[in-house]
Amino acid sequence: MPHPIVEIDELVRLVIDELVEMSPPAAVSFALTCRSLEEPTLKSLWKQQPSLNNIVNVLPGHTWVTDEDDNDISVSGRGCPVD
């Protein structure tokens, strides 16, 4: 059973937003400590992405390519590969 303080949404959001800003890796660890903290922390982490690279990386590998020279990601929009 989670501590009653995690049921105060406004307080939890303030703590999470501050933690994500200060240390994203610590925020990930925080998300893993309690199921009730996982979803709000992960939402806050996704909002703080500095670029679209991490978001594109969760797409299937056949839909994007990485330019090795400047580490840019290109989305090809090819759809599903044919076997």
ABEGO torsion letter per residue (X at the ends): XBBAAAABAAAAAAAAAAAAAABAAAAAAAAAABAAAAAAAAAAAAAABABAAAAAAABBAAABBBBAAAGBBBBAGAEBBBX
